[in-house]
Amino acid sequence: MCIGERRWDEDKLKILFTPHMVFAITTISLDITDCEDKLIWEEERNDIYTVCLGYNFMMKNMLGGHRFEDVGDWNSLWKARVPPNIINFI
């Protein structure tokens, strides 16, 4: 995208992508408002994403909005103070 011009920089796109991909990208309309992009997580009041919230959101959607209950002390698991490389295995 050409900064400040609200249009695609087709010369850069042609360097980076195939003609088919350039065409697909340029069919995407660009936002005409002049506001800064911001990543938010709409499922939480403070707009901050956590793995726990993502898991709960996924489970709620997988079960069609029904309340889900897992046996175990999940709150302690989410609050465990372990190195990041270990938490992936829990």
C-alpha positions in Angstrom: 0.0 0.0 0.0 1.3 3.5 -0.8 1.4 5.2 2.6 -0.7 8.3 2.7 -2.3 7.7 -0.7 -4.8 4.9 0.1 -3.9 2.9 -2.9 -2.0 -0.3 -3.6 1.7 0.0 -4.7 1.3 -2.3 -7.7 5.0 -2.1 -8.6 6.0 -3.6 -5.2 3.2 -6.2 -5.5 4.5 -7.3 -8.9 7.9 -7.9 -7.4 6.6 -9.9 -4.5 3.7 -11.9 -6.0 2.5 -13.7 -9.2 0.2 -11.7 -11.6 -2.8 -13.8 -10.3 -2.0 -12.8 -6.7 -1.5 -9.2 -7.6 -4.9 -9.1 -9.3 -6.5 -10.7 -6.2 -4.8 -8.3 -3.8 -5.7 -5.2 -5.8 -9.4 -6.2 -5.8 -9.4 -5.7 -2.1 -10.7 -2.2 -1.4 -8.7 -0.1 1.0 -10.3 1.6 4.0 -11.1 5.2 3.2 -11.1 6.4 6.8 -8.0 8.0 8.2 -7.8 6.0 11.5 -4.9 3.9 12.8 -5.3 0.1 12.7 -5.6 -1.5 16.1 -5.6 -5.2 17.1 -8.4 -6.0 19.6 -10.1 -9.0 21.1 -13.8 -8.2 21.1 -14.7 -11.1 23.4 -13.3 -9.3 26.5 -14.1 -5.9 28.0 -10.5 -4.7 28.0 -9.9 -6.0 24.4 -6.8 -8.0 25.5 -6.4 -11.6 24.2 -5.3 -14.4 26.4 -4.9 -18.1 25.5 -7.5 -18.9 28.2 -10.1 -16.5 26.6 -9.3 -18.0 23.2 -9.8 -21.5 24.5 -13.1 -20.6 26.2 -14.3 -18.8 23.0 -13.4 -21.9 20.9 -15.1 -24.3 23.2 -18.2 -22.2 23.4 -18.4 -22.0 19.6 -17.6 -25.7 19.1 -20.4 -26.7 21.4 -22.9 -24.4 19.8 -23.1 -21.9 22.6 -23.9 -24.5 25.3 -22.2 -24.2 28.6 -19.2 -26.5 28.7 -17.7 -28.0 31.9 -14.4 -29.8 32.2 -13.4 -31.8 35.2 -10.3 -30.5 36.9 -8.7 -27.5 38.4 -8.3 -25.5 35.2 -7.9 -22.1 36.9 -4.7 -23.4 38.6 -3.4 -24.6 35.2 -4.0 -21.2 33.6 -2.2 -19.4 36.5 0.7 -21.8 36.6 4.1 -20.0 36.7 6.1 -22.1 34.2 8.5 -21.2 31.4 6.8 -20.5 28.0 8.4 -23.5 26.3 6.9 -25.8 29.0 3.4 -24.4 29.0 2.9 -25.6 25.4 3.1 -29.2 26.7 0.6 -28.8 29.6 
